[in-house]
Every structure is written in structure tokens, then in C-alpha cells.
């Protein structure tokens, strides 16, 4: 299937590794010009170079911490300037950020909660707000927020993520309703446990705490899925590329689980 992505311009936040990188690479393989973001200038430069080298398409790296209020507008302006195109617009925005720390409710003070809100909610709000004038110039505008299946099925010891990411789902659905007449689609993907660098780090920490191995902890966590395994970042990226593409032109307001059946509810 031709997704219709060739020549489209995309900004992918939180994309030097993990799910964000997989999405950016997949979009580039489909012919998108991509701008990728990370807090680390070295990491994001390397990611952009890898994408450009593998796909032969334009890829630029933009450093900046999306948890800081002023960053989103700067990233959007830089992406639009770098990717160019008719009318200096933007076709695709993928908002993504690292999750807040794990821990029980009573272990966090108000400052930690505020930081979680800035990272896991306001980073999406600010990026979307900054991108809207440019998305309105596109004939195939699409926004994808990356959240977590925890918004439907809370994960133990992740009260910050469970709470704040749910607000991002509410934002996504609201904007799908509010801005559909402007020709902008809004969807969210709710990933389950996926074998990213971050998850390997979490499994390593669990193994150290439990006196087990990374393989044992990964196998234990994988049992949450009826498929008996964690996801691969490419499986997530395939769904993401479809959702943001013109091939999904009548899909908006969808909260799509890409979790191997880890979410056990019916709705």
C-alpha cells in the first residue's frame, strides 16, 4: 500500500532512540523529510545522520528539552525552516517525551508532580499550539501523541505516568473534535511494553533489585501479553506511520493500543 507520505514534512519529538526514533526512521523510509528531537545534541545529531544515511531522505536533528516551556516553539520554527516546502508548512507532528519517574503516590511532592505535568502533558500542548499555524497550511495535516496503555489500565508504581498521560488522551480526543473542520487529524497510540533502550534499563534495574537476570525479568513482564512477548519498536512504528499518513485520512480521535493485548478491557 502506498501511504502517500512521499515528500511530506514531519517533526518527531523524543526521537533519538526508542519509539520516537523508530517512527522517524519509518517515515523517512516512506519518503518523508523528518526533523527529529532529543535533549542531547550529540544523540539527536547521530540519529538524524543515521536516518539520512539509511534512507537517503532529508533528516535534521534539533536539540531541546520538551519539558521546558520555551522549547516547543523553537523546535517547530526550526523544523519548518529546515524542511522548507511550499508555504513553509508542516504536515505531520508526532509528540513524544520520556516518562516521569516510578514510585508510589506518597513519595512525590508537588514539585515532582509539576515536572511530570510539564513533561507528559504540557510538552504535547505546547508543541501542538506552536505547530497549528503550519499544520493549517498542509493538505494532509496529522498529529500523533504517544502515550501509554496505562491510561486505560494503570501500571503499578507508575502513578505519575498513569495520571498525567491520561490527560494527554483527553487533549487528543478534544482536539480531534475541535479542529477536524480545519483538516487536521489527531490520534494517539497507547503502547504496551516494547523492547526499547528504556525498557532494557528498567529490566536491568529490576534484575538487580530482585537478584535475577534481565532475561528473566523480560520473560516475566512479557507474560502480560497473550502473545507472550514484548513488542518490537518497528511494530509500533508501522502503526504510527499508517495513522499519520493520508492513507488514514478518515481516522481521527482514535486511541490505538499497540500492546500485544496487554490491555485486558473491552473498550
C-alpha positions as CSV (number, residue, x, y, z in Angstrom):
1,X,0.0,0.0,0.0
2,X,1.2,3.5,-0.9
3,X,0.7,5.5,2.3
4,X,1.1,8.8,0.4
5,X,3.9,10.0,2.6
6,X,6.5,10.8,0.0
7,X,7.6,14.4,0.2
8,X,5.6,15.1,3.5
9,X,7.3,17.1,6.3
10,X,7.4,15.6,9.8
11,X,8.6,16.7,13.2
12,X,9.1,13.9,15.7
13,X,9.8,14.8,19.3
14,X,11.8,12.5,21.6
15,X,13.3,10.7,18.7
16,X,17.0,10.0,19.2
17,X,16.1,6.4,20.3
18,X,13.3,4.1,21.2
19,X,9.8,4.5,19.8
20,X,10.3,8.1,18.5
21,X,13.4,7.1,16.5
22,X,11.6,4.1,15.1
23,X,8.7,6.3,13.9
24,X,11.1,8.9,12.4
25,X,13.1,6.2,10.6
26,X,9.9,4.6,9.2
27,X,8.5,7.9,8.0
28,X,11.8,8.6,6.3
29,X,11.7,5.2,4.6
30,X,8.3,6.2,3.2
31,X,9.8,9.4,1.7
32,X,9.1,11.9,4.5
33,X,11.5,14.7,5.2
34,X,12.0,14.5,9.0
35,X,13.1,16.7,11.9
36,X,14.0,14.7,15.0
37,X,14.4,16.0,18.5
38,X,16.2,15.0,21.7
39,X,17.6,16.7,24.8
40,X,21.1,15.6,23.8
41,X,22.6,17.4,20.8
42,X,25.1,14.6,20.2
43,X,22.4,11.9,20.3
44,X,20.0,13.7,18.0
45,X,22.7,14.6,15.5
46,X,23.7,11.0,15.3
47,X,20.1,9.9,15.0
48,X,19.5,12.3,12.1
49,X,22.7,11.2,10.4
50,X,21.7,7.6,10.7
51,X,18.3,8.2,9.2
52,X,19.6,10.2,6.3
53,X,22.3,7.7,5.6
54,X,19.9,4.7,5.6
55,X,17.0,6.3,3.7
56,X,18.6,8.9,1.5
57,X,16.0,11.4,2.6
58,X,16.5,14.7,4.5
59,X,16.8,14.4,8.2
60,X,17.7,17.1,10.6
61,X,18.4,16.9,14.4
62,X,17.1,19.5,16.8
63,X,18.2,19.6,20.4
64,X,15.9,20.8,23.2
65,X,14.2,19.6,26.3
66,X,10.4,19.5,25.6
67,X,9.8,19.6,29.4
68,X,10.8,23.3,29.3
69,X,8.2,25.8,28.4
70,X,10.1,27.7,25.7
71,X,11.4,24.7,23.8
72,X,8.4,23.6,21.7
73,X,8.0,26.9,19.7
74,X,11.7,26.9,19.0
75,X,11.7,23.3,17.7
76,X,8.7,23.9,15.5
77,X,10.2,27.0,13.9
78,X,13.5,25.3,13.4
79,X,11.8,22.3,11.8
80,X,9.7,24.3,9.5
81,X,12.7,26.4,8.4
82,X,14.9,23.3,7.8
83,X,12.3,21.2,6.0
84,X,11.1,24.0,3.8
85,X,8.5,23.3,1.2
86,X,5.6,25.3,-0.3
87,X,4.2,27.8,2.1
88,X,6.7,26.8,4.8
89,X,4.2,24.4,6.3
90,X,4.3,21.2,8.3
91,X,2.4,18.0,7.5
92,X,3.0,15.7,10.5
93,X,3.7,16.3,14.2
94,X,4.5,13.4,16.5
95,X,4.6,14.4,20.1
96,X,6.6,12.2,22.4
97,X,8.5,12.6,25.7
98,X,10.2,10.3,28.2
99,X,8.0,9.2,31.1
100,X,8.1,10.6,34.7
101,X,9.8,8.6,37.5
102,X,8.3,5.5,39.0
103,X,7.2,5.5,42.6
104,X,4.2,5.4,45.0
105,X,1.9,8.3,45.4
106,X,3.2,9.5,48.8
107,X,6.8,9.5,47.6
108,X,6.3,12.6,45.3
109,X,6.0,16.2,46.4
110,X,4.2,18.9,44.4
111,X,7.4,19.9,42.5
112,X,7.7,16.4,41.1
113,X,4.1,16.4,40.1
114,X,4.5,19.7,38.3
115,X,7.6,18.4,36.4
116,X,5.6,15.4,35.3
117,X,2.8,17.6,34.0
118,X,5.3,19.7,32.1
119,X,6.9,16.7,30.6
120,X,4.0,14.3,29.9
121,X,1.1,16.8,29.2
122,X,2.3,20.3,28.6
123,X,5.0,19.2,26.1
124,X,2.2,18.0,23.9
125,X,0.1,21.1,24.4
126,X,3.0,23.5,23.6
127,X,4.1,21.6,20.6
128,X,0.6,21.4,19.1
129,X,-0.1,25.0,19.8
130,X,3.2,26.1,18.1
131,X,2.6,23.8,15.1
132,X,-1.0,24.7,14.4
133,X,-0.4,27.7,12.1
134,X,1.9,25.5,9.9
135,X,-0.4,22.4,10.0
136,X,-3.2,24.5,8.7
137,X,-1.2,25.1,5.5
138,X,-1.0,21.4,4.8
139,X,-3.5,19.5,2.8
140,X,-2.9,16.3,4.9
141,X,-2.2,17.5,8.4
142,X,-1.9,14.9,11.1
143,X,-0.9,14.9,14.8
144,X,0.0,11.8,16.7
145,X,0.5,11.8,20.5
146,X,2.4,8.9,22.0
147,X,1.1,8.0,25.4
148,X,0.8,4.5,27.1
149,X,-1.7,1.7,27.6
150,X,-1.5,2.7,31.2
151,X,-4.2,5.4,30.5
152,X,-6.6,2.5,30.3
153,X,-5.0,0.0,32.6
154,X,-2.8,1.7,35.3
155,X,0.6,0.1,35.8
156,X,1.7,-0.5,39.4
157,X,4.2,2.0,40.9
158,X,3.7,4.5,38.0
159,X,1.1,6.8,39.5
160,X,2.6,9.9,37.8
161,X,2.5,8.4,34.3
162,X,-0.9,6.8,34.8
163,X,-2.4,10.1,35.8
164,X,-0.8,12.7,33.6
165,X,-0.7,10.6,30.4
166,X,-4.5,10.2,30.7
167,X,-4.8,14.0,30.4
168,X,-2.9,13.8,27.0
169,X,-5.5,11.3,25.8
170,X,-8.3,13.8,26.8
171,X,-6.4,16.5,24.9
172,X,-6.0,14.4,21.8
173,X,-9.7,13.5,21.6
174,X,-10.8,17.1,22.3
175,X,-8.6,18.5,19.5
176,X,-9.8,15.8,17.1
177,X,-13.4,17.2,17.7
178,X,-12.4,20.8,17.8
179,X,-10.1,21.1,14.8
180,X,-11.4,18.4,12.4
181,X,-13.0,21.2,10.3
182,X,-9.6,22.7,9.9
183,X,-8.5,19.5,8.2
184,X,-6.2,18.4,11.0
185,X,-6.4,14.8,12.3
186,X,-5.5,13.9,15.9
187,X,-4.8,10.4,17.1
188,X,-2.9,8.7,19.9
189,X,-1.1,5.4,20.2
190,X,-1.0,3.7,23.6
191,X,2.0,1.3,23.5
192,X,2.5,-1.5,25.9
193,X,5.8,-3.0,26.9
194,X,8.1,-2.6,23.9
195,X,11.8,-3.6,23.7
196,X,13.3,-0.1,23.7
197,X,16.5,1.0,25.3
198,X,14.5,2.5,28.2
199,X,12.7,-0.8,28.8
200,X,16.1,-2.6,28.9
201,X,17.2,-0.2,31.5
202,X,14.1,-0.9,33.6
203,X,14.5,-4.6,33.3
204,X,18.2,-4.2,34.3
205,X,17.1,-2.3,37.4
206,X,14.5,-4.9,38.3
207,X,17.0,-7.7,37.8
208,X,19.5,-6.0,40.2
209,X,16.8,-5.4,42.8
210,X,15.4,-9.0,42.6
211,X,18.7,-10.9,42.2
212,X,17.6,-12.2,38.8
213,X,18.7,-11.7,35.2
214,X,17.5,-9.2,32.6
215,X,16.2,-12.2,30.5
216,X,14.1,-13.5,33.4
217,X,12.6,-10.1,34.2
218,X,11.8,-9.6,30.5
219,X,10.1,-13.0,30.3
220,X,8.1,-12.3,33.4
221,X,6.9,-8.9,32.1
222,X,6.1,-10.5,28.6
223,X,3.5,-12.7,30.2
224,X,1.2,-9.7,30.3
225,X,0.7,-10.1,26.6
226,X,-1.3,-13.0,25.1
227,X,1.4,-13.2,22.5
228,X,3.9,-14.0,25.2
229,X,6.4,-11.3,24.3
230,X,7.2,-7.6,24.3
231,X,6.7,-5.6,21.2
232,X,9.4,-4.5,18.7
233,X,9.7,-0.8,18.1
234,X,9.2,-1.4,14.4
235,X,5.8,-2.9,15.1
236,X,4.8,0.3,16.8
237,X,6.3,2.5,14.1
238,X,4.3,0.7,11.4
239,X,1.1,1.6,13.1
240,X,2.2,5.1,13.7
241,X,3.2,5.7,10.0
242,X,-0.2,4.5,8.9
243,X,-2.1,6.7,11.3
244,X,-0.3,9.9,10.3
245,X,-0.4,9.1,6.6
246,X,-3.0,10.2,4.0
247,X,-4.0,6.5,3.8
248,X,-5.7,7.0,7.2
249,X,-7.5,10.2,6.0
250,X,-10.8,9.3,7.7
251,X,-9.3,8.2,11.0
252,X,-9.3,10.8,13.8
253,X,-9.9,10.8,17.5
254,X,-8.6,7.2,17.8
255,X,-6.7,6.0,20.9
256,X,-5.0,2.9,19.4
257,X,-3.5,0.2,21.7
258,X,-0.3,-1.2,20.2
259,X,0.4,-3.5,23.2
260,X,0.1,-7.1,22.1
261,X,-3.1,-7.5,24.0
262,X,-1.7,-6.3,27.3
263,X,-4.8,-4.2,28.0
264,X,-7.5,-6.6,29.1
265,X,-10.5,-4.3,28.8
266,X,-13.2,-4.4,26.1
267,X,-13.4,-0.6,25.4
